[in-house]
């Protein structure tokens, strides 16, 4: 295993429990950013010691400028910046041997998952082929469409449940136990470092499969406001299935994912007032 792709989010990093930790400009944000960098470097160092030669990190949180290249371990490239066509999965190709998701969080609607959401707080629910999914599943399917297995996902205990449902052998590292959407039982970074080491050892000894779903891909997105649906219906191929839900269907997963990103971008826009 020589090439690893890491998508690094923030809400699932240990210590993070509040909007105040994850929003640029808040006095708590800088500490949140520091914890994100620390946990990511822990993972990078373990993979480098295992002989991985090329690691690409995609900053996958909010404006996607939380990580700084000079604060990361050497031998790492960083995809940084807000507008990326493939968002949290920008830059993944079939040339990677595996993908890793760090700092992921529970799906929209979960009351006991820390900072649960699916891409945007404007999204109430996402289903893919009838199954309610979060970012872990949507992004694992993206990697799967490139034939890349997701080796490891970290986040709270609710993320670990979503990982189990992939049925690919993907390992989980639990960084915290969700209590409410804005409170959790945090584990110490040194304990988590041991868990990452053990999990990555197991990754190298197992045969983890890419996550694949058979087409057609039927994506239903329920939005917070009915006007968001009215506006998102401008995206070719979408249709309304109820007052608050749009559907998009395609035989190509990348097309489906990009339609989803377009829907969430439009639904996140602050022009409804
Ligand atoms: Zn995030």
Boltz pocket constraint, residues with backbone or C-beta under 6 A from the ligand:
constraints:
  - pocket:
      binder: B
      contacts: [[A, 9], [A, 10], [A, 11], [A, 60], [A, 61], [A, 62], [A, 103]]
      max_distance: 6.0
